[in-house]
């Protein structure tokens, strides 16, 4: 259910395109190399998503893009756009 109505195939496609933009597309370059990538991505997503979902979606897409969860200690810099951390 999306905002009180049934989910349609168009909704699923729109979500997939939005995720691709922010995790592997040009949108990723807007936040992935920021000193605070989670906060930067969250600020961008707040423009498009309801506040009640934004933390969960931000964490999921952060992990999809960078290969580790936000708040997880890691060594080295955040990966450059187009690369995933191993």
C-alpha positions in Angstrom: 0.0 0.0 0.0 1.3 3.4 -0.9 -0.2 6.5 0.7 -3.5 4.7 1.3 -3.8 3.0 -2.1 -2.7 -0.2 -3.7 0.9 -0.4 -5.1 0.9 -0.5 -8.9 3.6 -1.7 -11.3 4.3 1.9 -12.1 5.1 2.6 -8.4 7.5 -0.3 -8.4 9.2 1.0 -11.5 9.4 4.5 -10.2 11.0 3.3 -7.0 13.6 1.2 -8.9 14.6 4.2 -11.0 14.9 6.4 -8.0 17.0 3.8 -6.2 19.2 3.3 -9.2 19.7 7.1 -9.5 20.8 7.5 -5.9 22.9 4.3 -5.6 24.7 4.0 -9.0 23.7 6.9 -11.1 24.6 10.6 -11.1 22.8 11.0 -7.7 25.4 8.8 -6.0 28.1 11.4 -6.9 26.1 14.0 -5.0 26.5 12.3 -1.6 28.9 9.3 -1.6 32.2 11.3 -1.2 30.7 13.7 1.3 32.3 13.8 4.8 28.9 12.7 6.1 27.4 10.6 3.4 24.4 9.3 5.3 23.3 12.7 6.4 23.9 14.1 2.9 21.9 11.3 1.2 19.1 11.7 3.8 18.8 15.4 3.1 18.5 14.8 -0.6 15.9 12.0 -0.1 13.8 14.2 2.3 12.8 16.2 -0.8 11.2 13.1 -2.4 10.1 10.7 0.4 7.9 11.0 3.4 9.8 11.6 6.7 8.4 8.5 8.2 10.3 6.3 5.6 13.4 8.3 4.9 15.7 6.9 7.6 15.0 3.3 6.6 15.3 4.0 2.8 18.5 6.1 3.4 20.2 3.2 5.3 19.2 0.6 2.7 20.3 2.7 -0.2 23.5 3.7 1.6 24.3 0.0 2.1 23.4 -0.8 -1.5 25.7 1.9 -2.9 28.7 1.6 -0.5 28.6 -2.0 0.7 28.5 -1.3 4.4 25.9 -0.1 6.8 25.9 3.5 8.1 27.6 3.8 11.4 29.7 0.7 10.8 33.4 1.4 11.6 35.4 1.0 8.5 39.0 1.7 7.4 39.9 4.1 4.7 37.9 6.7 2.7 34.4 6.3 1.4 34.6 4.6 -2.0 34.7 6.8 -5.1 31.6 7.0 -7.2 31.2 3.8 -9.2 33.2 1.6 -6.8 32.0 -0.5 -3.9 33.9 -1.0 -0.7 34.9 -4.7 -0.1 
